[in-house]
Amino acid sequence: MSLPVALIIEIGVVAFTVLVVLAVRRVASGPLLREPARGTPMIMMVSTAFAVLLAFITIAAFQTFNGAKSGARTEAVATLEMFRTAALFPPADRDALRADFAGYGRSVADLEWVAMDDGRRSPVTERWISTYRDRFNQLGLSSQREQLGFQELLAEARSRTDGRRERLTEATPSVPLPLWIVLILGGCVAIGLQLAMADRRERRVVQASLIAGVAAIVTAGLLLVFFLDHPYGERLGSVKPAEMRQTLSMMRQYAPGLQPPCDPSGRPLTVAPPPA
């Protein structure tokens, strides 16, 4: 959900609730709640229950958002370390490994990041993983240096896998539909109870401002949960592939003459049969 859409929803809900309270004032011949003190405990109970529920779900959604950032950072750091460790191998193997890692990084930053907005993963990224794993099996490991480098590669590859797994996991919303139903219902009840306080003896501006404030806070809270529960995308403030792009930039600094067999988005330039 983009920022303009969120603003439209926020303004629309506030405007609708103000119109409703003004309509109730016009239709009602007297105050809906003749003794406001009787309704105050119910309003406080509902408002408190909704606020507590919203706070817990917001914290859970924030953990999803933070997990997405953490996974992306871990993956990018591990990919760069694999690129550096490739220097322990002979030039031919080194360049082949680095080309695979660069292709992987490009596909993550440009292809898989877009796919994650819909909860999917990129088959191109999966292909680069299969490619560099096959490359691992072809390494000679004839010297102690190469054996040490291979052990480092395996450890860094596990770290990269864990980071990517966490990143992909957070692409799926963590707030289930029943919780959304309860949240929306609680918000509607909290706003609706304010209508019981409608009284023609009060100034329109005062009552409209009160219910507009409640509607604005409730709507903003729900939109915040939605934003945190969907960490990827083109929205303002969403998690971007900045860490992986920084990794790609450092790769170019370490190996300026490297030419990975892929386009800038990570798609392979040659069509080859998939690994067995």
C-alpha positions as CSV (number, residue, x, y, z in Angstrom):
1,M,0.0,0.0,0.0
2,S,1.5,3.3,-1.1
3,L,1.6,6.5,1.0
4,P,-1.0,8.3,-1.2
5,V,-3.4,5.3,-0.8
6,A,-2.9,5.3,2.9
7,L,-3.6,9.0,3.1
8,I,-6.8,8.6,1.1
9,I,-8.0,5.8,3.4
10,E,-7.1,7.9,6.5
11,I,-8.9,11.0,5.2
12,G,-11.8,9.0,3.9
13,V,-12.5,7.2,7.2
14,V,-12.2,10.5,9.2
15,A,-14.5,12.3,6.8
16,F,-17.1,9.5,6.9
17,T,-17.2,9.3,10.7
18,V,-17.6,13.1,10.9
19,L,-20.5,13.0,8.4
20,V,-22.1,10.2,10.4
21,V,-21.9,12.0,13.7
22,L,-23.3,15.2,12.1
23,A,-26.1,13.1,10.6
24,V,-26.9,11.6,13.9
25,R,-27.1,15.0,15.5
26,R,-29.5,16.2,12.9
27,V,-31.8,13.1,13.1
28,A,-31.8,12.6,16.9
29,S,-34.2,14.8,18.8
30,G,-32.0,14.5,22.0
31,P,-28.8,13.0,23.3
32,L,-28.5,9.3,22.5
33,L,-27.0,8.6,25.9
34,R,-29.0,10.6,28.4
35,E,-26.6,9.8,31.3
36,P,-23.1,9.9,29.8
37,A,-21.6,8.6,33.1
38,R,-23.3,5.2,32.5
39,G,-21.6,4.7,29.1
40,T,-18.2,5.9,30.1
41,P,-17.0,2.6,31.7
42,M,-18.0,0.7,28.5
43,I,-16.3,3.1,26.2
44,M,-13.1,3.0,28.4
45,M,-13.1,-0.8,28.5
46,V,-13.5,-1.2,24.7
47,S,-10.9,1.5,24.0
48,T,-8.4,-0.1,26.4
49,A,-9.0,-3.6,25.0
50,F,-8.5,-2.4,21.4
51,A,-5.4,-0.4,22.4
52,V,-3.8,-3.4,24.1
53,L,-4.6,-5.7,21.2
54,L,-3.3,-3.2,18.7
55,A,-0.1,-2.7,20.7
56,F,0.6,-6.5,20.8
57,I,0.0,-7.0,17.1
58,T,2.1,-3.9,16.2
59,I,5.0,-5.4,18.1
60,A,4.6,-8.7,16.4
61,A,4.4,-7.0,13.0
62,F,7.5,-4.9,13.8
63,Q,9.4,-8.1,14.5
64,T,8.5,-9.2,11.0
65,F,9.8,-5.9,9.6
66,N,13.0,-6.1,11.6
67,G,13.5,-9.7,10.7
68,A,13.3,-8.8,7.0
69,K,16.0,-6.2,7.5
70,S,18.2,-8.5,9.5
71,G,17.9,-11.4,7.0
72,A,18.7,-9.1,4.1
73,R,21.8,-7.8,5.9
74,T,23.0,-11.2,6.9
75,E,22.6,-12.5,3.3
76,A,24.5,-9.5,1.8
77,V,27.4,-9.7,4.2
78,A,27.7,-13.5,3.6
79,T,27.7,-13.1,-0.1
80,L,30.4,-10.5,0.0
81,E,32.5,-12.7,2.2
82,M,32.1,-15.6,-0.2
83,F,33.3,-13.3,-3.0
84,R,36.4,-12.4,-0.9
85,T,37.1,-16.0,0.0
86,A,37.2,-17.0,-3.6
87,A,40.6,-15.3,-3.8
88,L,42.1,-18.3,-2.0
89,F,41.6,-20.4,-5.2
90,P,43.4,-20.4,-8.5
91,P,42.5,-17.5,-10.9
92,A,40.2,-19.6,-13.1
93,D,38.2,-21.0,-10.2
94,R,38.3,-17.6,-8.4
95,D,36.8,-15.7,-11.3
96,A,34.2,-18.4,-12.0
97,L,33.1,-18.3,-8.4
98,R,33.0,-14.6,-8.2
99,A,31.0,-14.4,-11.4
100,D,28.4,-16.8,-9.9
101,F,28.3,-14.7,-6.7
102,A,27.9,-11.5,-8.6
103,G,25.1,-13.0,-10.7
104,Y,23.4,-14.2,-7.5
105,G,23.6,-10.7,-5.9
106,R,22.2,-9.0,-9.0
107,S,19.3,-11.4,-9.2
108,V,18.4,-10.9,-5.5
109,A,18.6,-7.1,-5.8
110,D,16.5,-6.7,-9.0
111,L,14.4,-9.9,-9.6
112,E,13.8,-11.6,-6.2
113,W,13.1,-8.3,-4.4
114,V,10.2,-7.6,-6.8
115,A,8.9,-11.1,-6.5
116,M,8.9,-10.9,-2.7
117,D,6.3,-8.2,-2.8
118,D,3.9,-11.0,-3.9
119,G,5.4,-13.5,-1.5
120,R,7.3,-15.4,-4.2
121,R,11.0,-16.2,-4.9
122,S,12.9,-15.8,-8.1
123,P,13.8,-18.9,-10.2
124,V,16.8,-17.0,-11.5
125,T,18.2,-16.7,-8.0
126,E,17.6,-20.4,-7.4
127,R,19.5,-21.1,-10.6
128,W,22.5,-19.1,-9.4
129,I,22.5,-21.0,-6.2
130,S,22.6,-24.3,-8.1
131,T,25.3,-23.0,-10.3
132,Y,27.7,-22.0,-7.6
133,R,27.0,-25.2,-5.7
134,D,27.9,-27.3,-8.7
135,R,31.1,-25.1,-8.9
136,F,31.9,-26.2,-5.4
137,N,31.9,-29.8,-6.5
138,Q,34.3,-29.1,-9.3
139,L,37.0,-27.4,-7.1
140,G,40.3,-29.3,-7.0
141,L,41.3,-28.6,-3.4
142,S,44.9,-29.7,-4.1
143,S,46.5,-27.4,-1.5
144,Q,45.9,-26.7,2.2
145,R,45.0,-23.1,1.2
146,E,42.2,-24.3,-1.1
147,Q,40.9,-26.7,1.5
148,L,40.8,-23.9,4.1
149,G,39.1,-21.7,1.5
150,F,36.5,-24.4,0.8
151,Q,35.6,-24.7,4.5
152,E,35.2,-20.9,4.7
153,L,33.0,-21.0,1.6
154,L,30.7,-23.7,3.1
155,A,30.4,-21.7,6.4
156,E,29.6,-18.5,4.5
157,A,27.2,-20.3,2.2
158,R,25.2,-21.6,5.3
159,S,25.1,-18.0,6.6
160,R,23.9,-16.8,3.2
161,T,21.2,-19.5,3.2
162,D,20.0,-18.6,6.7
163,G,19.8,-14.9,5.8
164,R,17.9,-15.6,2.6
165,R,15.5,-18.0,4.3
166,E,14.7,-15.3,6.9
167,R,14.2,-12.7,4.2
168,L,11.9,-14.9,2.2
169,T,10.0,-16.0,5.3
170,E,9.2,-12.4,6.2
171,A,7.7,-11.8,2.7
172,T,4.7,-13.8,3.9
173,P,2.4,-11.7,6.1
174,S,2.5,-12.9,9.8
175,V,-0.8,-11.4,10.9
176,P,-3.5,-13.9,10.1
177,L,-7.0,-13.0,8.8
178,P,-8.8,-13.7,12.1
179,L,-6.6,-11.1,13.8
180,W,-7.4,-8.6,11.1
181,I,-11.1,-9.2,11.6
182,V,-10.8,-8.7,15.3
183,L,-8.8,-5.6,14.9
184,I,-11.1,-4.0,12.3
185,L,-14.2,-5.0,14.4
186,G,-12.6,-3.5,17.5
187,G,-11.8,-0.3,15.7
188,C,-15.3,0.0,14.4
189,V,-16.8,-0.6,17.8
190,A,-14.5,1.9,19.4
191,I,-15.5,4.5,16.9
192,G,-19.2,3.5,16.9
193,L,-19.4,4.0,20.7
194,Q,-18.4,7.6,20.3
195,L,-21.7,8.1,18.4
196,A,-23.5,7.4,21.6
197,M,-22.1,10.7,22.9
198,A,-23.7,12.7,20.1
199,D,-25.7,15.6,21.6
200,R,-27.2,18.5,19.7
201,R,-26.6,20.7,22.7
202,E,-22.8,20.4,22.1
203,R,-21.1,22.4,19.4
204,R,-20.7,20.6,16.1
205,V,-17.0,21.5,15.8
206,V,-16.2,19.9,19.2
207,Q,-18.0,16.7,18.6
208,A,-16.8,16.4,15.1
209,S,-13.2,16.9,16.3
210,L,-13.5,14.3,19.0
211,I,-14.8,11.5,16.8
212,A,-12.4,12.6,14.0
213,G,-9.5,12.2,16.4
214,V,-10.6,8.7,17.5
215,A,-11.1,7.6,13.9
216,A,-7.7,9.0,12.8
217,I,-5.9,7.1,15.6
218,V,-7.7,3.8,14.9
219,T,-7.1,4.0,11.2
220,A,-3.5,5.0,11.5
221,G,-2.9,2.1,13.9
222,L,-4.4,-0.4,11.4
223,L,-2.4,1.1,8.5
224,L,0.8,0.8,10.6
225,V,0.2,-2.9,11.2
226,F,-0.4,-3.5,7.5
227,F,2.8,-1.6,6.6
228,L,5.0,-3.5,9.1
229,D,3.4,-6.8,8.1
230,H,4.3,-6.2,4.4
231,P,8.0,-5.1,4.7
232,Y,8.9,-5.3,0.9
233,G,7.7,-3.2,-2.0
234,E,8.1,0.2,-3.5
235,R,6.4,1.9,-0.6
236,L,8.1,4.7,1.3
237,G,10.0,3.2,4.2
238,S,9.8,-0.4,3.1
239,V,12.9,-2.7,3.2
240,K,15.0,-2.1,0.1
241,P,17.9,-4.2,-1.3
242,A,20.4,-1.5,-0.1
243,E,22.7,-4.0,1.6
244,M,22.9,-6.2,-1.4
245,R,23.5,-3.3,-3.7
246,Q,26.3,-2.1,-1.4
247,T,27.7,-5.6,-1.7
248,L,27.6,-5.5,-5.5
249,S,29.4,-2.1,-5.4
250,M,32.2,-3.5,-3.2
251,M,32.5,-6.5,-5.6
252,R,33.1,-4.1,-8.5
253,Q,35.8,-2.5,-6.4
254,Y,37.5,-5.8,-5.5
255,A,37.4,-7.1,-9.1
256,P,36.9,-4.2,-11.5
257,G,37.5,-6.3,-14.6
258,L,35.1,-9.1,-13.7
259,Q,32.4,-9.7,-16.3
260,P,29.6,-12.0,-14.9
261,P,27.7,-13.9,-17.6
262,C,24.5,-12.1,-16.9
263,D,22.7,-8.8,-17.5
264,P,22.6,-6.1,-14.8
265,S,19.5,-7.7,-13.3
266,G,21.1,-11.1,-12.9
267,R,19.5,-12.9,-15.9
268,P,22.0,-15.3,-17.5
269,L,23.2,-14.2,-20.9
270,T,23.4,-17.8,-22.2
271,V,20.7,-20.4,-22.1
272,A,22.1,-23.6,-20.5
273,P,20.4,-26.7,-19.3
274,P,19.5,-26.7,-15.6
275,P,22.0,-28.6,-13.3
276,A,21.3,-32.3,-12.8
